[in-house]
Amino acid sequence: MAISLSRKLIDYIKLSKPRVISLLDLAAIAGFVLGLPKAINITSIIVSFLAVIIGGSLASGGGMIINGGLEIEKDKKMKRTSWRPTVKGEVGRKEAYAIGSIFIVVGTLIGFLANPLTALFIALGAFIYVVIYSIWLKPRTWWNIVIGGFAGSAAAWAGFAASSGSFTLLSFLLGFLIFMWTPGHFWSLALRFRDDYKNAEIPMLPVLTDERTSAKAIAISNALMVPFALLIGLYAGLIYLIVSTIVSAFLLYVSVKLYLNPTADEAWESFKLSSPYLAIILLTLIIVKLI
């Protein structure tokens, strides 16, 4: 029984995409640090921090587990996703729906330990990911990942709300940065695994157009995102501005390389850089606001 339970737990962890959750948590922490008031109650701040991280992680993971249940047939057709426990039959469709829903509900309730606004943004992120992105947009339009990017924005907004109890222009900008980052990141992945997405009949942009047009869209998306990364420097200061300028220049360089040579290998390089790019931006923001 213990072995069976541990295997199930491992399956749920795999389906919840821990790497994605870690980046969402980093966005929540950045938002949390930005929202910290000058006068703080240590106990209250610790409770709020744990609430948004634990609650947000559970809800995010729950949404991804449900996504795994929704996309079993599509995942079977993709080499990249053929290993998932839902595809192998280790987690059934109804089980994925049930466990994922429980995670979302529990995560949202934990968010209330910070404040209702935090819980709202935790629930909003899960709703956008499951209903707006996975159920409605992903099977129908290449706009799926564009609009679906607001699911990541909600993590930053939840973090800011947890420490400040508010939603401001600064928190909007942080969330909007993540929204703008999302298309270039996932279109690079879709270009690298274009045949996989085509076989699964998922209308990602690189499936619907040629490689050069896709690479152009990635470059434009990244170029449009950079000003928002730099704009946060008005709040975060010179050190953040210097770091964000350097990493943004490198990201744009890789984007231009992809446009000039729109191959799967260049797309993979672009994808592998985009997550560290956002992580560096968020970590720098956290550090400069804490020191």
Long-range contacts (C-beta under 8 A, 24 or more apart in sequence): 7-90, 8-91, 11-85, 11-90, 11-91, 12-61, 12-65, 12-91, 12-99, 13-61, 14-84, 14-85, 15-61, 15-64, 15-65, 15-68, 15-84, 15-85, 15-86, 15-91, 15-96, 16-60, 16-61, 16-62, 16-64, 16-65, 16-103, 17-61, 17-64, 19-275, 20-60, 20-64, 21-57, 21-60, 21-61, 21-64, 23-152, 23-275, 23-278, 23-279, 24-56, 24-57, 24-60, 24-125, 24-152, 24-155, 25-53, 25-56, 25-57, 25-155, 26-279, 26-282, 26-283, 26-286, 27-152, 27-155, 27-156, 27-159, 27-174, 27-178, 27-278, 27-282, 28-52, 28-53, 28-56, 28-155, 28-156, 28-158, 28-159, 28-162, 29-53, 29-159, 29-282, 29-286, 30-156, 30-159, 30-174, 30-282, 30-285, 30-286, 31-155, 31-156, 31-157, 31-158, 31-159, 31-160, 31-161, 31-162, 31-163, 31-171, 31-174, 31-175, 32-159, 32-160, 32-162, 32-163, 33-159, 33-163, 33-285, 33-286, 33-289, 33-290, 34-159, 34-160, 34-170, 34-171, 34-174, 34-235, 34-285, 34-289, 35-159, 35-160, 35-161, 35-162, 35-163, 35-164, 35-166, 35-171, 36-163, 36-164, 36-289, 37-163, 37-164, 45-163, 47-113, 47-114, 48-113, 48-114, 48-115, 48-118, 48-162, 48-163, 49-162, 49-163, 50-113, 51-110, 51-111, 51-112, 51-113, 51-114, 51-118, 51-162, 52-111, 52-114, 52-118, 52-122, 52-158, 52-159, 52-161, 52-162, 54-107, 54-110, 55-106, 55-107, 55-108, 55-109, 55-110, 55-111, 55-113, 55-114, 55-118, 55-119, 55-122, 56-107, 56-111, 56-122, 56-125, 56-155, 56-158, 56-159, 57-107, 58-103, 58-104, 58-106, 58-107, 58-110, 59-103, 59-104, 59-107, 59-108, 59-111, 59-122, 59-123, 59-125, 59-126, 60-107, 60-125, 60-126, 60-129, 60-155, 61-100, 61-103, 61-107, 62-99, 62-100, 62-101, 62-102, 62-103, 62-104, 62-107, 62-126, 63-100, 63-104, 63-125, 63-126, 63-129, 63-130, 63-134, 63-151, 64-100, 64-129, 65-91, 65-96, 65-99, 65-100, 65-103, 66-96, 66-97, 66-100, 66-101, 66-104, 66-130, 66-134, 67-100, 67-129, 67-130, 67-134, 68-96, 68-100, 69-93, 69-94, 69-95, 69-96, 69-97, 69-100, 70-134, 70-135, 71-134, 74-200, 74-201, 74-202, 75-200, 77-196, 77-199, 77-200, 78-193, 78-196, 78-197, 78-199, 78-200, 79-193, 79-196, 80-193, 80-196, 81-196, 100-130, 104-130, 111-158, 111-162, 114-161, 114-162, 115-161, 115-162, 115-165, 117-161, 117-165, 117-166, 117-167, 118-158, 118-161, 118-162, 120-161, 121-154, 121-155, 121-157, 121-158, 121-161, 122-154, 122-158, 124-154, 124-157, 125-151, 125-152, 125-153, 125-154, 125-155, 125-158, 126-151, 128-154, 138-202, 139-202, 139-203, 140-203, 141-203, 142-203, 142-204, 142-205, 142-207, 142-208, 144-203, 144-204, 145-182, 145-183, 145-186, 145-187, 145-204, 145-205, 146-182, 146-183, 148-182, 149-178, 149-179, 149-180, 149-181, 149-182, 149-183, 150-175, 150-179, 152-178, 152-179, 152-181, 152-182, 153-178, 153-179, 170-232, 170-235, 173-228, 173-231, 173-232, 174-232, 174-285, 176-228, 177-225, 177-228, 177-229, 177-232, 177-281, 178-278, 180-221, 180-224, 180-225, 180-228, 181-225, 181-274, 181-277, 181-278, 183-217, 183-218, 183-221, 184-218, 184-219, 184-221, 184-222, 184-225, 184-255, 184-270, 184-274, 185-271, 185-274, 185-275, 185-278, 187-214, 187-217, 187-218, 187-221, 188-218, 188-258, 188-267, 188-268, 188-270, 188-271, 188-274, 189-267, 189-271, 190-214, 191-215, 191-218, 191-262, 191-264, 191-267, 192-264, 192-267, 192-268, 192-271, 194-264, 211-262, 211-263, 212-259, 212-262, 214-262, 215-258, 215-259, 215-262, 215-266, 215-267, 216-259, 218-255, 218-258, 218-259, 218-267, 218-270, 219-252, 219-255, 219-256, 219-258, 219-259, 222-251, 222-252, 222-255, 222-274, 223-252, 223-255, 226-251, 226-252, 229-281, 232-285, 236-284, 236-285, 236-288, 236-289, 237-288, 239-284, 239-288, 240-284, 240-285, 240-288, 243-280, 243-281, 243-284, 244-281, 244-284, 247-277, 247-280, 247-281, 248-277, 250-277, 251-277
